[in-house]
Amino acid sequence: MSRVVVVGGGPAGLTVASLIRDRDVLLYEEHPRFGEPRHCTSIVGLYTASFFAKLLTPRVVKRGYKRFLFHTRLGSYLVEFSREVAFYLERPLLEEKLADKASRLGHSLQTGVRAKPLDTYSVRAGDGIVRFDRLVVADGSTGEFFRFFNGRRREYLYGLQALVEHEGGEDTIHVEYGVGGALFSWFVPIGDGLGLAGYLTERHVGDPGSAVKKVLGVAGVKYRRLLGFFGGVVVKPGQLSRPHIRGRVFFIGDALGLVKPFTYGGLYYVARLARVLVESLENPATYEREVKRLARLNSLERGFSGIGVPELAPPILKVVSSSGLFNPLDYDEHFRLILKTAASPLLVYLTLFKSVA
């Protein structure tokens, strides 16, 4: 039976490992436990939440949201949908269930072992050299494999957030643009009087505590204390790896570099691509076509976000929502929202005309 080596025990690597059934899988995770280091907010859309709920258990989806309050220099916009469109994933449980599923298939998952690239046939894992038939690179945004196989370095953004104990009662996600020099910032209530407050910037912030408190102030959240900080780097959108190298080395997750330009999340692309990758281990052209298709749509979204749209997005979203055109899948598939933007003003006008008539 052929061997697949997976480098990286985050959601991307573990999802691929949990879907492979006809090959031996050897997965290496450099940290002592799965789920480390913690840096993701874990807010996803309907497609991603449904994918992991069906693959594992509905319990990995902790709660959903249908109220969003956007704070911009143009004003504040409350957008409320008729149903939940964003969901909070219970990350420790998610990765625990993925690891359990992969282990039950007989795969070997080794933590505390760092893998390094050698060539398209082998990796160095710990003190030994391991040969493979296929290699799946899921080592995150800063891994060595991207540089080794693509011959260049990436540019990064910096994200930091705090676990916040607050007074409770919040059911609204706050999103802020232009606060304290951040690209955007957020507050997400996650239940039991706890929430996540954070920001994304192009450079490190000297005093993260003050920055988080400013985020909470703009959101109007009454907090009791900050319980701890965590974060990491995020790949700047548009810096993709090749989908595969000679049909032997495949990239997925942050290692691939597909990142949403509005939310800077990557789990949607894991949900979209993991099964395709597994089914393409003998036919890499299939995986390459799907990555390129998603990359084209991502490029459209990046172009839209690069013309000052982030601050215009909330009023646009409010119009699309009120026009009845919004679909919960639009949270992940922003290109649909872009296309609906052109149609929604006309629909709103027709609706008003009918009501007046």
Secondary structure, DSSP 8 states (H G I E B T S, - for coil): --EEEEE--SHHHHHHHHH--SSEEEEEESSSSTT-S-----EEEHHHHHHHHHHT-GGGEEEEE-EEEEEETTEEEEEE-SS--EEEE-HHHHHHHHHHHHHHTT-EEEES--EEE--SSEEEETTEEEE-SEEEE---TT-HHHHHHHSS---EEEEEEEEEEE-S---EEEEESSSTT-SEEEEEEEETTEEEEEEEESS--S-HHHHHHHHHHHHT--EEEEEEEEEEEEE-TT----SEETTTEEE-GGGTT---TTT---HHHHHHHHHHHHHTSS-HHHHHHHHHHHHHHHHHHHHHHTTTHHHHHHHHHHHHHHHT---GGGGT-HHHHHHHHHHHHHHHHHHHHHHH-
